[in-house]
Amino acid sequence: MGQVLAHRGPNGCHLWHEGSVGLGHRMLWTTPESLGEQLPIRDTHTGNVITADVRLDNRDELINRLRVQKQISDAELILAAYNTFGAGCPTHFLGDFVFVIWDARKQILFGARDQLGVKHFYYYHDSARSFVFASEPKGIFCHRGAPRRTNELAIADHLLPFYEDRINTPFQSVLRLPAAHSFIVDQNGLRLTQYYQPDLNRELRLRSDREYEDGFRAVFTDAVRCRLRSAFPVGTMLSGGLDSSSIACVASTELAKAGRGPLQTFSGIFPSVSAISPKIDERSFAEAVVAKGGIQPHYVRVDAFSPLTEVDQIHWHLDNSLPATNMYLDWAIFKRAKQQGVRVLFSGNDGDSVVSFGIEDFKEYARRGRWVSLIREAAYLSRWSKKPYSAFKNFAWNYGIKTLVPDSAKYYWHRLRRRPVMRRDVPVMPGYCSSSLINPQFARRISLTERVWQLQNDSYPPDRSTRQHHWNCIASGMDHFLLESFEKAGGAHSLELRYPFFDRRVVEFCLSLPPGQRLQSGWPRSILRRSMEGILPPVVQWRVGKADMSANFKLKLLEYERETLDHIVYKSDALLAEYIDLPTVQRSYEKYLADPMLAQSESFHIALITNLALWLKNVESELISNPVISEGTLNTLRPREMGSTVAVPVPELVTASD
């Protein structure tokens, strides 16, 4: 198992086991406190043992409260907190973490995942005899008791695509620990507990816009600053958008204050495509950020190769069929970052959801009877539209007045009419279900319609508040799935990804904002724009719209992979045909061939099908293998059978990887 996960930790592999319990670790040194550290580590006083993938951002607070030495590592801090607070310790942590502790006195395993799901945790639980966990599913399959069978529910989720199942994975035997959950394994089995939920009743009331701006700038700057804690060069992905640019400007300033730097930035560029699709070209925005100083830029051409380049390696590392069409871009950037000696890489991933565009303000204005504010903001916002009158009606009516009709009434109306459509307020991937890709027989066999409705309404209950809606978007299953996928892609290059917008303090601040701070005078994400005054270049601070990188994918996929696409669409094997509606797929493909640039949803459909076909081929033929070691080597790594010497039903090897 340690060798299978070697890419995650080049700084050593260590194991601890006692009786039928074992913990392991692959070490990636990033923070100054981690240098020389080796996990698992045992507390000599209590006998408790910990393995962890962790970065704590409230170290000083914990050190003072627990009265421990300042040189203590983050994992040792968690162990000290567990010794003091017991199973309640995760509520005291700020940062990104997963950890597992063997409590020698109680004879239990205790572990937890961070509040926002930045770190991830996979496990296999055979209630009769074993509990196996790892940072990636492939590690679990080194245990011969965990069968490697594909999960048809996950295949359906991929094809929709709809990722609100926070527990299942593409493999039947492997499950995920949800974000903000802890667990205990003892003689009674496995128990999960949700330990965190933000206060959704809290509304921040300050005296002026200036105070809100100062407040956001303070928490955001601290979120960036604490993530700069690294003993190695720090980099950030820089697209030129509002989120990545805010991170780059604040990070470069903070590094300069600390006498460090420069900040390494990594930007994807598309010179051969930008003439065809100008919206893809953000280089001028990125260069405006670089011109602020304190930055060493790196530009990566991502238009010179196929979007399916190294797709088998990507599938192997992700242990899934690739949900994002732009993963090839991130993969290329991760490779360049590793070449530059970077170990910590920042990302502005989904700052959109955290800060919010503020569209939910219309519902809040209607609920509070603030009709003048509703009409004014709808008028301001509609000015950005090519059809301002239609946009005005949409904002004022659909997002405002119409929301006074209870969601539950709309839900049952759709059920009565037998129209199981997705609600507009549920986050989905672009191109969702404009036509069904799924074989109707397969959908009926797994009760897909009922499954989607159940997951949708469990995750996004009707009649929730605007603040609850905001939190649902931040903590969506889709976001968690993408975070896990990008983290594993970074781990493939021994990188630790850090997300300032997924700092708990930033999230809680944005959740507490009253209407009028996120959307103001027609400017979406206004609080971020205003707070970055004097920090962001104005051309970035007040830019309208976002880049559309789909053109590169559409054109280069066809340019480099026509033969592969033809084979998948027209010569699909029985396995793929069991899941997809071939006539629908073929029609989508023909529209894509006719005009790739106009085939928005069709190109996305073809990407889903292509990735699924290649992934299924690898899984079913057992071709997914570590690029470094062979399947024969994998066989030698499986742990030997051991009789239980304690009451906890776990096997010899229980492992986490950093």
N, C-alpha and C positions, 0 to 999 in steps of 0.2 A: 504493500500500500504506500509506503514511504517513497518508493521509487516511482510509482505511477503518478504521484503528486509532486515530483521533484521540481517541476517548473515553478511551483509556487514559493519555494524556499531554497535558494542556493547556499544559504549560510548554515547548513547542517540539518541532520535528521536524528532525532532522539526518541527513544521509547521508554516507557515505564510500565511495568506490570507486576501485579501481586495477586496470586491466585487466579481467579477467572476474570479479573478486571485489568484492562490495559489502556493507556493513553499514549498518543504519539504526536509528533509535531515536525513540520518542515519550517525552518526559520528563515524569514526575510527581515534583515535588519533595516530599519528606516529611521526611527527616532534615536536621538542620542542615548536615551536610557536603554534602548534595546541592544546596543553594541555589546557583543560578547555574551548576551543572554542566550540561554538554551532552555527550551521547554520540552516536556513537562517539568514542573518544579514542585517539590514537596516541602510543606511547612513542617519544620522539625518539632514544633511544639504540639501541633494538633494531629499531625499525620495526614492532613488533607493535601490533595494533589490537584494541580490545575494545568490545563492546556488551553490556549486561547489565541484568537486572531483579534487584536485589540489596539485601539488608540484612544486613550482617555483625554478629554479636553478640560476637565476640572480637577487636574492633579493637585494643585495647591490646596484647594478646598478639602479634598479627601485626605491629603497628607496631614493637614492641621487637625482635622476632626478625628482621624484615626491615630494621630501621634506616632507616625512612623518616619523613618529616615527619608530625606529628600531624594536620595539616589535610587530609591526603590523603582522597580520597573512597573509598567502598567499591569502586567499579569499578577505581580505580587500585590499590587494595590487592590485588585479585585479579590484576591484570596484573603487579604486582611479585612476587606469590607464584608466578605462572606462570614468570616469568623466573628464579626461584630453584629451584623444585621441579619445574618441567615438568608433565607430565601427572599427576603425583601431587598437585598442589596442592589438589584438592577435599577431600582427607582432612584438610586443615588448617583448613577453614572451619566455623564455627558460625553458623547463621542460615538464612535463606531466600534461595535464589538460582537463577537460570539465567544462563548467560553463554556467549558465543562469542568466541574469540580467533582472529584471523588472524595466524599465525606467518610473518612475511615471509621469514625465513631458510630455514625448513624447507618453506615453501610448503604449509602445511596449515591446515585449520580445526580448532580444538579447542574443545570446549564441555562443559558439565556441568549437571546438575540436582541440587538439594539432596537430602539423605539421606532426607527424609520426604515429598517430593513436594508441598510447599506451593506452590512455583512450578511452572509447566508450560511445555512446549516441544513444538511441533508442527513436523513437517517433511515435505517431499516430496523423494524421491530418485529421480531418473532416472539409473540407473547409467551411461548412455551420455554424459550431458552436463550434468546440473544437480543442485544441492542447494539447496533453498529452505526457509527456516524462518521461523516467526513465533510470537507469543504466542497467537494465535488462528487457527484454520483459515481463516477468511475472508480473512486477509491473504495466505495462500498462493495463493488463487484469483485474486489479481491477476496472477499469473504465468500466462500463457496456456498454458504447457505442462502445468499441473496440472489434469486433468479433474475436474469437479465431479459425481461419480457416487456415489449412496448405496451404503452398504455393508450388504448383507443380513445379515451376521453381527451387526452392531451392532443392527439392527432386532430380531433374535431375542433378543439380550442384553437389550434394553429390555423386551420382552414377558415375559421369564421372571419377574422381572428378575434378571440375573446379570452382574456386571461384573468378572470376574476376568481378562479380556483386557486387559493393561496396555499394549498396543502399538497395536492397531487403533482407529479412530475411526469415526464415522458416515459418513465419506467414504472411498472405496476408495483414493484416491491420497495421503491424509494419514495419517501415523503419529505416535505419541507416543514421546518419549524417556522410558523408565521412570525412576522415582525412583532416586536413588543410582547413577546411571549417567553415564558420560562418553562422549564420542565423538570420533573423528578422521575427517576427510575428507581424503584425499590422492589421488595418482594411482592408487592401488590400490582406491579406492572408500571405502565407509563401514564403520567398525568401532566397535562398542559394547562398553564394559567396565563391569562392576559394580565400583564402587570402595569400597562400604561395606556391611558386615553387622555388626550388633551382636554382642557376645560373649554367646552364649546359655548358656555354661557358668559364667558368673560369678554367684555368689550372695553377696549382701551379708550379712555376719555382724557384727552389733552387739550390745552387751551388754544393751540394754533397749528396751522399746517407746518410751521417751522419746527415745532416740538415733535411732531410725528416724523418729519424728515431727519431730525437729529437722532431720534430714537432708533429708526431703522438703520441709519448709517453706523451707529455705535454697535448694534448687534451684528450687522453684516461684516463690519471691519474685524470684529473679534472672531467671527466664524472663520474668516480667511486667515487671520493672524495665527490662531491656534493650530490650524492645519499646515502652517509653514514649518512646524516642528519636524525637522529632518536633518540627519547627518549626511545627506547626499544631495546632489543637485535637484532642484524642484522645477517642475514644468507645469504648463497649463495648456489645454486645448483652446485655441483662439479662432473662432469663426468670423468674428466681427459683429456678432449679434450682441444684444443688450446684456445677456447673462455672462457669457464668456469674457466680454470686454470689461464688465464691472469687476470680475474676479481678477483679470490680468492687471488692471490699473491699481486696484487696492493691493494686490500681492506684490507688485513691483515696488510700490511705495514703502510697504512694510519691510521688505527685504533690504531696501536701501537704508532705512532707519536703523536696521540691525547690523549694518555693515556687511551684508551678504549680497548675493546676486552675481550676475544679472538673472532675472527670471527667464527661463527657456519657454518660448511659445511655439506651438505646432499648429499649422493651418493647412488644410487641404485646398488645393487650387486646381482649376479645370480650364487651362488656356485653350484647349482645342474645342471646348464646348461652349465657352462663354459667348462667342459670337453668334451661336445659334440660339442660346437661351441666356440672355443677359442677367436674368434674376439669379443665376447660379453664382455669379461673380461677386464675392464679398471682400476681395483682396484690398480694395481701397479703404474699407472700414477697418480691417485688421491693421493696415499700414498706419492709419491715423492713431491707433492705440500704440503701436510700436514707436511712433514718433514722440510719444510722451516721455520716453527714456527709461533706462533701467531694464531693458528687454533685449534678449538675443533671439531673433525670430528664426524659425525653420519653416520652409514652405515645402509641402509634400505634394507632388503631382499625383493625383488619383484618377486621371483621365487616360493614363497610358497603359492600363491593364484591365483585364476582365473583372467584373464584380464577383465572379466565382473563383478568383485566384485563391489558392490554398483553402478552398471551401471544405475539403475533407479534414484538414487540420483544425479549422474553426469549429466544425461540427464535433470533432473529438473533444476539444477543450470545453465547448459550451454544454455538451451532453444534451443538446436539443437541436431542433431543425431550423434554427436561425429566424427569429421573429422580425428582425429589423433589416430593411433593404440596404441601409447605409453602413452595415457592419464592416464591409470591405474597407471603407474610408477610415474608420476608427482603428481597424487592424493595422493598416499601413502607418498610421500615426503612432500607434503603440510600438511598432518595430523601430521607427525612427527615434522615438524617445529613449528606448532601451539603448540604441547605438550611441546616444549622447550621454549615457551614464545616469540618466534620470531614474529615480526609484519611486518618487512621489509625483503623481500627475493629477492636476485639478481638472474638474469638468463642471460646466454649468448646466449639467443635465436637469431638465424639467424645472428650471426656475420659473417657467410659465405657470405651472400649477401652484408652486409655492407662493409666489407673489400674487398671481392671478391677474387676468385681464380685467376683472371687475365687472363682468357681465352680470354676475349674480346681484349686483347693486340694484338693478332694475326691479327685481323681485322684492328686495328689502324696501325700496322706496314705495312700492305699491302696498306692501304690508303695513308700513307706517303711515300711509296716507300722504306721503310727500310728493304730490302730483307735479308740482312745479319743477322739482329736482329731476323727477323721472323724465318729463318732457324735454327739459333743457339738455340733459345728458344724452338722450336719444337723438336730439337734433345735432348736438356737437359730434357725436360718434358717427352718425350717418354721413357726415361730410367726406369721410374717407372712401365711401362706396361709389362705384360707378353708377349705381341707381339709388340715389339718396332717399327718395320718397319710399321705395320699397324697404330699404334698410331701416328707415325711421319707424315704419309700421311694425317691422319685425322686432326691433328692440323694445318699443313702447308696448306692443300688444303681446307678442309671444313670450318675451322675457320679463315683462312687467305685469300688466293687468291680468292676462290669462293665467298667471301663476296663482292667482287667488282661488282658482278652482282647485280643490284638494287633489293631490297626486293619486290618492287612493281611488277617487271617483274616476279619474282618467284610466287608471290601471284596470279597474273592473269593467269599464266600458270597452276597452280593447279586448279583454278576455271574453266578454259577452259577444263581441263581433268576431271572435276567434282570429284576432290579428296579433300574433305574438311578435310585435315589432320592438326594436330596441328603443329605449327612451333617449332623448337628445342629451340628457344630463349624465349619461354613463360613458366614461372614457373608453374609446375603442381605437384600434389602429386605423389609419387612413384607408379608404377604399372598402370599408366594411360592407359586406353583403349587398353590393349593388346588384349582384346576381349570385345565386347559390353555387358554390363549388362542390358541395358535398353530395355524395351519392344518397338519394332519398332513402334507399333501403338501409344504408348504414345509419342515417339519422334516426330512423324509426327504431332500429335495433337498440340503440343506446339511449333512446328517449331524449334526443338532443333538445327539442323545443322546451320540454319540461325542465331540463337541466339548466338551460340558459335563463329561463324565467326565475327559477329558484335562486341561482347564484346572483342574478341581477338584483333581486329584491331583498336578498340577505345582505348584500354589500351596499345597496343604495335604497334603503327603505323609503317608501312614499311619505310625503308630507314632512320631510325633514327641513330643518332650518337652512338658511343660506350658508351659515357657518359650518353646519354639518356637511353640506354639499361641498364646500371648499375643502374640508378635511378628507372627504371621500375621494376627491380628485388627487390630493397629495398622496394618500395612502392606498391608491387603487391597486388592484392586482396586476394590472398592466405595468404600472410603474415598478412594482416590486420585481416582476419577471424581467423587465429590461435592465434594472439595476443589477440583478443577479447575472444576466448574460454579459453585460459590459464588464462587470467585476471579474468574471472568469476569463474574458478575453484579455483584460489587463494582466491577470495572474499568469496567463500563458507567456507573458514577456517579463515576469518578475517585477510587475509594477503594482503599486498600491494606489488605487483611484480614490480621490477625496472630493467631496461635494459640499461646498460651503452653503448652497441653498438648502441642503438637507441637514443643516444644523438645527437641533431642536429649538433653540432660542429664536432663530430666524423664523421657523415654521410657526411657533406659538405667537410671535409678534404679528406676523401677517394674518393669522387666524383672528386675532383680536381687533383688527382694524375696523372702524365704522365705515358705512357707505360714504363714498366721496373721497376716500384716500387711494383706493386702487384704480378707480376710473374717475378722472377729474378733467373737466373741460374738454371731454372727448379724447383724452390721452389714456389709452390702456396702460396698465402697470405704472401708473403715475407716481406712486410712492418711490419706486426704484429710480425712475428718471430724475425726479426732483432731488432725491437724496444724493445722487451722483453729480450734482452741480459742482463744477470746478475739478472734478475727478475724471469723468469721462470726456472725451472729445465731443463737442456739441453735435458733430455730424453723426455720431453713434448714439448719443443721448436722446436725440429727437428724431431718429430715423423711423420711418413708417414702413410696416410690412416686414416680412422675413424672406430669407433666401429659399429658393426651391431647387434642391439638389437632385430631384428626380430625373432631370434630363440626362445627366451623365449615366445614371443607372440604365435608363431606357435604351439609350443609343449604344453604350458599350456592351451591354448584355447581348444585344443582337449582333453587334459587330464581331464579338469574340466567341459567342456561344451558340450560333445558329444551329449547328449540327446537334449539339446536346439538347437544345430546346425541341427541335423537330423529333428527336428520338423519344423524349419524355412525353410529348403531347400526342404523337401519332402512333407510337409503338409501346405504350404503357403496358407494364406487366400486370398480371392478375392482382398482385398485392396492392399496387397503387390504385387500380381500377375499383377495388373493393371500397375505397374511401371517397373517390371523387366522381363527379358527374362529368364523364368524358365529353359528351356533346357540348356542354356549357363551356368547359375548358377549351375545347377546340375553337368554338366561336370567339372566345376572348382572345385566343392566340392569333386568329386571323385578323381581328381588329387591330391587334398590336402590330402585326406585320404590315398592315396597310398604311399605318401612320403612327409610329412609336410615340411621337411627341404629343399626339392627341389622346393616346390610350392611357389615361390616368389610372382608372381602376383596373383595366385589363392588364397593364404591366405589373401592377401589384399582385394580381391574381396569379400571373405566370411566375412571379418571384416566389410566391407561397408554394405553388405546385412543384417548381424546380427544386427548391430546398428540401421539401418533404420527400420527393423522389430520391434525391441523392442521399439524404439521411437514412431513409428506410433501407436503401440498398446496402449501405455500410453496416447498419445495425443487423439486418437480417442475415447478411453474409459474413458477419463477424470480422469485417474489415477495418472497423475503427480500432486503431491501435496507437499506442504512444509512439511518436516519431523517434524516440530515443531507444526504447526497449521493445523486444518482440513479445508475441503472445506466449512463447515458451517461457520467457523470463517471468511473465505475469503469473504463470502457474506456480512458479516456485515461491512467490510472495504470499500465497494464501496461508493464513495462520493455521497452526495445527489444532486439532480438537483438544479441549481440556475439560476435565470434569469440574463442576462448580464447587468452589470451596467456601463461598459465601452465599447468602440468601438472594443476592441480586442476580436476576437471570440475564447475564451479559456474557459475551464470549471473551476470548483472550485479548483480541485486538480491537480497541475502540479508539479511533483516531480523528484528530482535527488537523488541518493544515493552515499555516499562515501564508 
